[in-house]
Amino acid sequence: MSQARFSRKGACSKQVTMTADLNQELDVRHLPAPEPMLRILQSVTTLLPGAVLRVTIGRVPHPLFPRLRERGLEFVHEERADGTVLLSIRRPV
């Protein structure tokens, strides 16, 4: 993955995948609402400082952003050509 700049402002796999560097990946594209938000919020509770959760989701999850800010998490999102969104969430060190 390319470098992402994090800001406090700004095929369906239902499991979280842990990578060797403690980052996580989650694909919630095909889950009905509110399941994507619930799974993301559950997954961020296990993020260690400096770790990143990369989420593939079907659209920009605007209602999720205030909840991430409340938890002190940094995040960026990227809209892809295929209509999906890559959301990267980081717990600050």
N, C-alpha and C positions, 0 to 999 in steps of 0.2 A: 504494500500500500504506500502511496505517496505521503509525504509529510503533511500533516494537518495542523492548522493553527487553531487552538482552542480558545473559546471565549465564554464567559459566563452569560453574555448577552445573546449573545446570539444562539423452483423446486423447494418446497416448504420443509424446513427442518425445525422441529419444535423443541429441539434440545440446544442448550448452550454448549459451545465447543471451546475448551480451554486450549490455548496455544502454549508452546514451551515457555514463552516469556510472560506468562500469567495474564495475557490479554484474552478476551473472550469474543466469540462471534455468535450472533443470534439472528435467525431468519424468521420473521413473523409476517411475511408478505401475504400469506393466504389465510390468516386467522381472522375471524370476524371480530368486530369491536365488541367490547372493550379489551379483548384478550391481548392484542399487541401492547397496549399501554401497561396492563397488569404484568405481563411477562418482563417487559423492560424494567419497570420499577422493582420487581422482585430481583432481577439479575444485577442491578446496580448496587444492591445491598452487599454483594460479595466482592465488589471491586476493591482491590488493594490500592494504596496511594501510588499514583503514577500509572496504574493499569488503565487499559482502554477497552470498552465494550463497543464492538462494531455491529450495528444492527442493519439488516436489510429489511425495508418496510415498503409498503405499497404506495404511500403518499407522505407528504410532509406532516409530521405529527405535532402541529401547532399547540394543541392542548397539553401536550407532554412537557413543553419547554419550561413553563413556570414551575412545574413540579421538580424538574431537574435543577433549576436555579435554587429553589428552596432547600435542596439537599447539598448545595455548595458544589455541584458538579459542573464541569466545563463541557461544551459540546459544539459540534459543527455538523452541518448536513450538506450533502451533495445530491442534487437531482440528476439522475442518469437519463440517457437518451431513450431507454426502454420504459421510462415512466416510474421506475422504482427509485427509492431514496436510500442512500447510505448515510446512516447517522452514527457518528463516532462520539462516544461519551467517555470522559476521562475524570477520574478522581484525582484532584491535585495532590502533590506530595506535601 
